[in-house]
């Protein structure tokens, strides 16, 4: 089975944002990718501490925040 690849090419003129609903429909929960983010060490430690206090993980926290952000943007 070949994996579907998403690509968004930015054009010099007339660029419009991709249809997020169309892209979302291509990706299933089984399709996972790794996301690396650079941040200050102190910020990561604070994030980890907050996640532990909330009984969650950074992984779960980041995924929840991304889901909220994406659903907020679709409502606009």
C-alpha positions, 0 to 999 in steps of 0.5 A: 500500500502506498502512502498518500503524500500531502504537498502544498506548493506556494506560488508567487502570484495568486497563492491561496491557502489549501482547503484544510477540510480536503487535506484533513480527509486525506489523513487518517488517525493511523497516518502519523508523523513526527513533529520536532519543535525547537524551544528553550530548555526552560520552556520545555521543562515548564511544559512538562511540569504543567502536563504532569500536574494535569495528569497528561503528557506533552504528546497529548497536550500538544495534540489537544492544542493542535486539534483545538486550533484547527477546529477554531480556524475551520469555524471562521 
